């Protein structure tokens, strides 16, 4: 858990641009900011455990909605 910055799109498991940054919190909070696409996403839960896959799916669906 913690802050992340995407340095390369090849090594990422979510879509987005280089320079995208965000936060993954312990209780399911997740946000990302993609300056190149002028896009951000906020995902909030208050559940400890397996919310990480759901947050990743949220980010993927956000980018898919742009196409």
C-alpha positions in Angstrom: 0.0 0.0 0.0 1.2 3.5 -0.6 1.9 6.0 -3.3 2.8 4.9 -6.8 4.2 6.6 -9.9 4.1 4.8 -13.3 7.6 5.0 -14.9 6.9 2.7 -17.8 3.7 1.5 -19.4 5.2 -1.9 -20.3 5.6 -3.0 -16.7 2.1 -1.8 -15.6 -0.9 -4.1 -14.9 -3.3 -1.2 -15.5 -3.7 1.2 -18.5 -2.5 4.7 -18.4 0.4 7.0 -19.3 3.9 7.3 -18.0 3.8 9.8 -15.1 0.4 8.6 -13.8 0.5 8.6 -10.0 -1.8 7.7 -7.2 -2.4 6.0 -3.9 -3.5 2.5 -2.8 -4.7 2.5 0.8 -5.0 -0.3 3.3 -8.8 -0.2 3.6 -9.5 -0.1 -0.1 -9.0 3.6 -0.9 -7.5 4.1 -4.4 -7.0 7.1 -6.6 -5.0 7.8 -9.7 -4.2 10.9 -11.6 -3.1 10.7 -15.3 -1.8 14.2 -16.2 -1.3 13.4 -19.9 -4.9 12.2 -20.3 -6.2 14.9 -17.9 -8.0 12.1 -16.1 -8.4 11.1 -12.5 -10.3 8.4 -10.7 -11.4 7.9 -7.0 -12.4 4.6 -5.5 -13.3 4.4 -1.9 -14.3 1.5 0.3 -13.8 0.8 4.0 -13.0 -2.9 3.8 -9.8 -4.5 4.8 -8.8 -7.4 2.6 -9.3 -8.1 -1.1 -10.4 -4.7 -2.5 -7.2 -4.3 -4.6 -8.4 -6.4 -7.6 -11.7 -4.4 -7.6 -9.8 -1.1 -7.6 -7.7 -2.3 -10.5 -10.8 -3.3 -12.4 -12.3 0.2 -11.7 -9.2 1.8 -13.2 -9.3 -0.4 -16.3 -13.0 0.3 -16.8 -12.4 4.0 -16.5 -9.8 4.0 -19.3 -12.1 1.7 -21.4 -14.9 4.2 -21.1 -12.7 6.7 -23.0 -12.5 4.6 -26.1 
